[in-house]
C-alpha cells in the first residue's frame, strides 16, 4: 500500500491515471500530453507499474498501458475504512 500512496502523491502520475481512465495509451501517447522528456514519463510509468497502478502489455513495437482499477479500489477502500473509523471518535 505504501508504494501505491507514494505513486499517487505525484501530480504528474495522477494526471497519467486520469488519461488512462479514458483509454489505454502507449508511452508515446502519454508523453504527448506533457512538457517533459520521454525518459521522465518512463520513470513515472515505472513507479506506477511497481505500485501496480498500471498494467502494461506489448503490442508489436509499442507497450500499451492501462489502469489497474483493482489496486485503486483497494486504496480507496482503505481510505474510506480509515475515515469511517475516525468518525466514530476513536
ABEGO torsion letter per residue (X at the ends): XAAAAAAAABAAAAAAAAAAAABBBBAAAAAAABBBBAAAAAAAAAAAAAAGABBBBBBEABBBBBBBAAAAAAAAAAAAAAAAAAAAGX
